[in-house]
Amino acid sequence: MAKRIRKENIYHKEKANLQRTQGFLEAEDEINLETSVNELKNISYNYEELLDQTVLITRISDRLQKKLDKTNDKLQYLNDQLNDKNTELQNTIDDLVKAKAGRKATTIVFIFALVLFVFSEALLEPYIDSYADNIYLSLSIKAIIAMSIKPLEMLVESTLLKAARKKAMRDRQVNKEDSEG
């Protein structure tokens, strides 16, 4: 309450000086030289006081603006660093997800290759040997099986990566909704 009264009366003195000067100018009485000089001195003094106050307020304002600019620059710098760290962290997470998917894909393909090898040796080899005495045919079939392993690994890895990315997107969406709600 006291602050509000002070704010309302902050220019009370200046308003009173202005009203007195305006009253002096509007006076219809004969104004003598001495009264005019005194009033001019009074106006000059009041103007000087207001000018000093304006200079002081401007200096304070400039100083505060510089502090604000420094703080904003520092915040921007920290924000940029935080964004860089977030990007670096996201890249690391993506690399870890990719490595994890690669390991899973390699394990799956290894198991598949082992099953294929057993299948080839147990079932295909005797069949090929009984119908064809050509060793090149047997080696060709095994080479085709061996060469199909790498594309299969890449297919499994890309499928696992897509699934991991979809899961990560869903998790981010849930986290975003949780933080907003």
C-alpha positions in Angstrom: 0.0 0.0 0.0 2.8 2.4 0.9 4.6 1.5 -2.3 1.5 2.4 -4.4 1.2 5.8 -2.6 4.9 6.5 -3.3 4.5 5.5 -7.0 1.5 7.8 -7.3 3.2 10.7 -5.6 6.6 10.2 -7.2 6.3 13.3 -9.4 4.2 15.3 -6.9 7.0 17.8 -6.5 7.5 18.2 -10.2 3.8 18.6 -10.8 3.6 21.3 -8.1 6.5 23.2 -9.7 4.9 23.0 -13.1 1.5 24.3 -11.7 3.3 27.2 -10.0 5.1 28.1 -13.2 1.9 27.9 -15.2 0.1 29.9 -12.7 2.9 32.6 -12.9 2.6 32.7 -16.7 -1.2 33.0 -16.5 -1.2 35.6 -13.9 -2.8 38.8 -15.1 -1.2 40.9 -12.5 1.7 43.1 -13.6 4.8 41.0 -13.3 7.9 42.9 -12.3 11.5 42.1 -13.3 12.6 40.7 -10.0 9.7 38.3 -9.7 10.3 37.1 -13.3 14.1 36.6 -12.6 13.3 34.6 -9.5 10.8 32.5 -11.3 13.2 31.9 -14.2 15.9 30.9 -11.6 13.4 28.5 -10.0 12.5 27.0 -13.4 16.2 26.7 -14.3 16.9 24.9 -11.0 14.0 22.5 -11.4 15.1 21.8 -15.0 18.6 21.1 -13.8 17.3 18.7 -11.1 15.2 16.9 -13.6 18.1 16.6 -16.1 20.4 15.2 -13.4 17.7 12.7 -12.4 17.2 11.7 -16.1 21.0 11.2 -16.6 21.2 9.1 -13.4 18.2 7.0 -14.5 19.7 6.5 -18.0 23.0 5.4 -16.5 21.3 2.9 -14.2 19.1 1.7 -17.1 22.2 1.3 -19.4 24.0 -0.6 -16.7 21.0 -2.9 -16.1 20.7 -3.4 -19.8 24.3 -4.5 -20.1 23.8 -7.0 -17.3 20.7 -8.3 -19.0 22.6 -8.6 -22.3 25.5 -10.5 -20.6 23.0 -12.8 -18.9 21.2 -13.4 -22.1 24.4 -14.1 -23.9 25.5 -16.5 -21.2 22.1 -18.2 -21.3 22.3 -18.5 -25.1 25.8 -20.0 -24.8 24.6 -22.5 -22.2 21.5 -23.3 -24.2 23.7 -24.0 -27.3 26.0 -26.2 -25.2 23.0 -28.1 -23.9 21.6 -28.6 -27.4 25.1 -29.9 -28.5 25.2 -32.3 -25.6 21.6 -33.4 -26.4 22.6 -34.0 -30.0 25.7 -35.9 -29.0 23.7 -38.0 -26.5 21.0 -38.7 -29.1 23.7 -39.8 -31.6 25.3 -42.1 -28.9 21.9 -43.6 -28.1 21.2 -44.2 -31.8 24.6 -45.8 -32.1 23.9 -48.0 -29.1 20.5 -49.0 -30.5 22.2 -49.8 -33.9 24.9 -51.8 -32.2 22.3 -53.7 -30.1 20.2 -54.4 -33.2 23.4 -55.5 -35.1 24.3 -57.9 -32.3 20.8 -59.4 -32.3 20.8 -59.6 -36.1 24.2 -61.4 -36.0 22.9 -63.8 -33.4 19.8 -64.6 -35.3 21.7 -65.0 -38.6 24.3 -67.2 -36.8 21.6 -69.5 -35.5 20.0 -69.5 -38.9 23.3 -70.3 -40.6 23.9 -73.1 -38.1 20.5 -74.6 -38.8 21.1 -74.2 -42.5 24.5 -75.9 -42.2 23.0 -78.8 -40.3 20.1 -78.9 -42.8 22.6 -78.8 -45.7 24.9 -81.5 -44.3 22.1 -83.8 -43.0 19.6 -83.5 -45.8 20.9 -81.8 -48.9 24.4 -83.4 -49.1 23.2 -87.0 -49.2 20.5 -86.0 -51.8 23.0 -84.1 -54.0 25.6 -87.0 -53.7 23.0 -89.6 -54.7 21.7 -87.7 -57.8 24.9 -86.0 -58.9 28.4 -87.0 -58.7 29.5 -83.5 -59.5 31.4 -81.9 -56.6 31.1 -78.5 -58.2 27.3 -78.7 -57.9 27.6 -79.4 -54.2 30.1 -76.5 -53.7 27.9 -74.2 -55.7 24.9 -74.9 -53.6 26.9 -74.4 -50.4 28.4 -71.1 -51.8 24.8 -69.8 -52.6 23.8 -70.7 -49.1 26.9 -69.0 -47.6 26.4 -65.8 -49.8 22.8 -65.5 -48.7 23.8 -65.1 -45.1 25.1 -61.5 -45.3 22.0 -60.1 -47.1 19.9 -61.9 -44.6 21.8 -60.4 -41.7 21.4 -56.9 -43.3 17.6 -57.5 -43.7 17.2 -58.7 -40.1 19.3 -55.8 -38.8 17.3 -53.2 -40.7 14.0 -54.8 -39.4 15.3 -54.7 -35.9 16.4 -51.1 -36.3 13.0 -50.0 -37.6 11.4 -51.7 -34.6 13.8 -50.0 -32.2 13.2 -46.6 -33.8 9.4 -47.0 -33.6 9.7 -48.0 -30.0 11.9 -45.0 -29.2 9.5 -42.7 -31.0 6.6 -44.1 -29.0 8.6 -43.7 -25.8 9.5 -40.1 -26.6 5.8 -39.4 -27.4 4.7 -40.9 -24.1 7.4 -38.9 -22.2 6.4 -35.7 -24.0 2.7 -36.2 -23.1 3.7 -37.0 -19.5 5.7 -33.8 -19.2 3.0 -31.7 -20.8 0.2 -33.3 -18.7 
